[in-house]
Amino acid sequence: RSNIRHWKVDLYQYEGFWFPLQPLEGLLLAQDYFKPQPNDVILSSLPKSGTTWLKALTFAILTRSSFGESTNPLLSRSPHDCVPFLELEIGSNPQNFNSNVSLVATHIPYTSLPKSIISSGCKIIYIFRDPKDVIVSLWHFSQKLSPEGVQTSTTEDLDLKEAFELFCEGVSIAGSYWNHVLGYWRASLESPERILFIKYENLKNETIYYVKKMAEFMGYPFSLEEEVNGVVQNIINLCSFENLSSLEVNQSGPRQFLSGMVGENNAFFRKGRVGDWKNHLTPEMATRLYQITEQKLSSSGLTLHISA
Ligand code: A3P
């Protein structure tokens, strides 16, 4: 299939993965024009895997000495305005695309990343999440988007069963889910010093541990003094779902998600919990995702520890 209507947009297949047109064009431009600095950090993920949270945490870690507790830009700007998406934003100024904070986010699969990312040696943090929560989150997210000029959701809304079916077949933005995760996983085995693999569920359970790990990985470890002064905890509190989702800037206000596709900033914040899939997927759907995951990941050495 060369293209398919999904999530209210047409998806096109490129190098085995599915993209809406705008990020696909951005991906192609990035191949030619993106020139990362060696100390840039690339935040990579599938949509709905915790990208917003990862952007906020890494931004807060890197900028911690520039801002006080009450002056951090995250208090007045969406994490998505603090850290740009490479493939969405490079189109506006390809030759001069840069990020002010050495952080760039992307949903591009590992094998289609601009070669400059690999050759520059810059680091990559990859966040992934239980596919059951990803599909549920993705489906809710799509309900919040409308084509520009249309006030409410249209009849184009997919029902969850349909969306689930396509997801299982590997048709979702930047999917297949499994191939995306496996691409980064294999690369992280080859270069563990360059790619940090983080699971949303682990970040939820052991936030302090992973925030410190990310800071070390990015080359900005917390000093003992900072730890004693509660800097790590302050960053965690600033970036918590409860805090970010309660900030005015993240509650409403229009946002263009893709060209021609609009919604509100609050679409990035729904529940922020582990296991909400239980409220939406049938046991049969859960078993199916479990089985696909087992089959796709067998022999990769990666275990997602998801339940059936
Ligand atoms: P849910 O829909 O399950 O609530 P992404 O940022 O990759 O688009 O992922 C969005 C998912 O991450 C949503 O999941 C959203 O609620 C959750 N999320 C957003 N900010 C978060 C935060 N600060 N902490 C934990 N989860 C967060």
Residues whose N, C-alpha, C, O or C-beta is under 5 A from the ligand:
A	BS01	A3P	L46 P47 K48 S49 G50 T51 T52 W53 D133 S137 C239 S240 F241 L244 F268 F269 R270 K271 G272 R273
